Amino acid sequence: MTLIDIKNVSKSFKGIQLFENATAQFEKGKTYGIIGHNGSGKSVLFKMICGFISPDAGEITINPAYRDKQSNFPQNFGIIIDRPGYIGGISGFDNLKKLADIQQLITHQEIKRAMTLVGLEPDAKRKVKNYSLGMKQKLALAQAIMENQEVLILDEPFNALDIDSVQSIRQLLFTFKKEGKTIILTSHNQEDINLLCDYVFQIRQHTLEVV
């Protein structure tokens, strides 16, 4: 089943042409890697898929089963793009609880389970402003998975993680693959791409080429 269909998409950003007639399809239950040099448009591509920005031309279609009927935003997507903003003066759990309260889909125990899965202590009182970069990355990962989202859009999910945490998050993503989740990720580490991805697209000459 085609989950995301990118058709003849063109996009310039801050005066730079990033995509021109780019086309790609993403199937349900597969893991995809997006590679390209810094500034090639990986994050912009993810923002277009998630409906945060629009293409200049062409279209990106989300399967109706994964589209919010009341808006242009996809649903059941867990997303890491750029660095999420959190309230620095409260704990990681309290930040996630505030976000979970928006849709009220999960319990406090499910939030704590997500934090534990990514290597955070859910009952710790440490304020997010005192988190290391790696801890903030884990908090972003917990947010992306805490509602058991079926599609994960992960821009540099291993950024700032130590070696042990990288191994742990890789194993977590392998588990999600076995569960049939759809994963689209970027990574500067080719090993991440080689180990995790079923298919790889490279951004080259403003298009998406299968590697």
DAKALIN-V366348 format. One record per backbone hydrogen bond with DSSP energy under -0.5 kcal/mol. CO is the residue of the C=O (numbers start at 1). NH is the residue of the N-H. E is the energy in kcal/mol with one decimal. If there is no record, write none. Layout:
<<CO:NH:E> <CO:NH:E>>
//
This chain:
<<1:3:-0.5> <1:28:-2.8> <3:63:-2.7> <4:6:-0.5> <4:26:-2.5> <5:7:-0.6> <5:61:-2.7> <6:8:-0.5> <6:24:-2.1> <7:59:-2.1> <9:22:-2.8> <10:56:-2.4> <10:57:-1.5> <11:18:-2.5> <11:19:-2.1> <13:16:-1.4> <16:13:-2.7> <16:18:-0.6> <19:11:-2.1> <22:9:-2.9> <24:6:-3.3> <26:3:-2.9> <26:4:-1.7> <27:30:-1.4> <30:183:-2.0> <31:198:-2.5> <31:199:-1.7> <32:185:-2.6> <33:35:-0.5> <33:201:-3.0> <34:187:-0.5> <35:203:-2.8> <37:40:-2.1> <41:45:-2.6> <42:46:-2.0> <43:47:-2.4> <44:48:-2.1> <45:49:-2.4> <46:50:-2.2> <47:52:-2.2> <47:53:-1.1> <48:51:-1.1> <57:10:-2.0> <59:7:-2.8> <60:62:-0.5> <61:5:-2.5> <63:66:-2.8> <64:67:-1.4> <66:75:-2.3> <68:71:-1.3> <73:68:-2.1> <76:150:-0.8> <76:151:-1.9> <78:153:-3.2> <80:155:-2.5> <82:84:-0.6> <86:88:-0.7> <87:90:-1.2> <88:129:-2.4> <90:128:-2.6> <91:95:-1.9> <92:96:-2.4> <93:97:-2.6> <94:98:-1.9> <95:99:-1.7> <96:100:-2.8> <97:101:-1.9> <99:102:-1.2> <99:103:-0.6> <100:103:-0.5> <100:104:-2.4> <100:105:-0.5> <107:111:-1.6> <108:112:-2.3> <109:113:-2.2> <110:114:-1.9> <111:115:-2.2> <112:116:-2.4> <113:117:-2.4> <114:118:-1.5> <115:119:-0.6> <115:120:-3.0> <116:119:-1.0> <120:122:-0.8> <121:124:-1.4> <126:92:-0.6> <127:130:-1.9> <128:131:-2.0> <132:136:-2.2> <133:137:-2.1> <134:138:-2.1> <135:139:-2.1> <136:140:-2.1> <137:141:-2.1> <138:142:-2.6> <139:143:-2.2> <140:144:-1.9> <141:145:-1.3> <142:146:-1.8> <145:148:-2.1> <150:182:-2.5> <151:78:-3.6> <151:153:-0.5> <152:154:-0.7> <152:184:-2.9> <153:80:-2.8> <153:155:-0.6> <154:156:-0.8> <154:186:-1.8> <156:159:-1.5> <158:161:-1.8> <162:166:-2.6> <163:167:-2.1> <164:168:-2.0> <165:169:-2.8> <166:170:-2.6> <167:171:-2.1> <168:172:-1.9> <169:173:-2.4> <170:174:-2.4> <171:175:-2.0> <172:176:-2.1> <173:177:-2.3> <174:178:-2.1> <175:179:-1.5> <176:181:-2.3> <177:180:-1.6> <181:183:-0.5> <182:152:-3.0> <183:32:-3.3> <184:154:-2.9> <185:34:-2.4> <186:156:-0.6> <186:157:-0.6> <188:190:-0.7> <189:192:-0.8> <189:193:-1.3> <190:194:-2.9> <191:195:-2.6> <192:196:-2.2> <193:197:-2.1> <199:33:-2.4> <200:211:-2.7> <201:35:-2.6> <202:204:-0.9> <202:209:-2.8> <204:207:-1.6> <206:20:-2.9> <207:204:-2.1> <207:209:-0.7> <209:202:-3.2>>
//
